[in-house]
Amino acid sequence: MAGLDNFIDPIIEGLASDYTVRKFIVRSKWDIFNAIDWGDIIFFEWANEVAIIGTNYKNIKGKKVIIRLHSYEIFTDFPKQINWDVVDRLIFVAPHIRDILNELSPGIVEKVESEVIFNGVDIDKIPFKEREPGHNIAWVGFINYKKNPQMALQIIEKLVITGVVDFDVEGFTADPQYILHIAGSYQDLRYKIYLEHMIKEMGLQDNVIFYDWVDDMEGFWGDMNYLLHTSLHEGHSLAITEAMARGIKPIIHNFRGARELYSNWDSSLGILFNAVEQAADKIMTESYHSEWYRSWVIEKGWTLENQVEQIKEVINE
């Protein structure tokens, strides 16, 4: 679908060495029909309206059909309208997405063979840099309700004004040098009005910088010490994975599935938080392990190479 093809391009590039691949950006049902008529294996990148129309198209019978479900689709009626009888494989980007789909739309998981293939980053194109505690905090993503930007403001306020409990000095510690760097465009202008108002009311004019949409993310990541991730829901965040691959410490709100994805980190490396003060404390702590963050990405197989190989295995089966 137009505007939702940003995840698929690296996968297409990886598959092109073994298959004749065409990407169809659809704007009407006729584009969907043309794509299905052309292909032998049909890969739906999202379990959305396109997959509904495509799986109910008469000419799809006899084709091999794969659907990849990211995240937002499970909160809609789209999965219930897909004709699962013609789907050979359903790919989830994380285990908790499969679990939530099963809770919200019971029976679908039993209808089709499925598996989890995590999103991957091109690790060879992401430079590693040994980093350390500092004052530059990145926040990356579209500015919308799911990304929970209001929590980010509460955390930066806690860092620079209110302070966090410091038991060593029996008081509160605040540091006005912290800067929140927000890379992302607004999807709801209510947030623009709200955030600009609250920044002024909270006295954070010198501590929050908006970059809008950033094309040069390489430059943006350059001096960052932390990625603050406040989302209330995620599938498998590429922003977190990319930050970790660069050696940047992630500070992650404990959305459902986060503990499973980042297990054994919440205590030993301290990257998951439930409350605002916990996030501020994890940023202020001296605990920092750049090499460990990158090695976690590699050990977990969250690389583009591994993702493409797993998709190839599905196709070959």
Protein Blocks (a to p, Z undefined) as FASTA:
>chain_A
ZZilmmmmmmmmmmmmmpccdddddfbfklmmmmmmmpmbdcdfbdcfklmmmmmpfklg
opacddddfklmmmmcklmmpcfklpmbdcdfbfklmmmmmmmmghjlmmpccddddddd
dfklmccddddddfbdcdeddddfklommlmmmmmmmmmmnopadfklopadddfkbccd
dedddfbfklmmmmmmmmmmnopmmmcccebjafblmlmmmmpcbdcdfbfbdcbdfklm
mmmmnopacdddfbehjlmmmgoklmmnopacfbfklmmmmmmpmbdcfklmmmmmmmno
pafklmmmmmmmmmmZZ
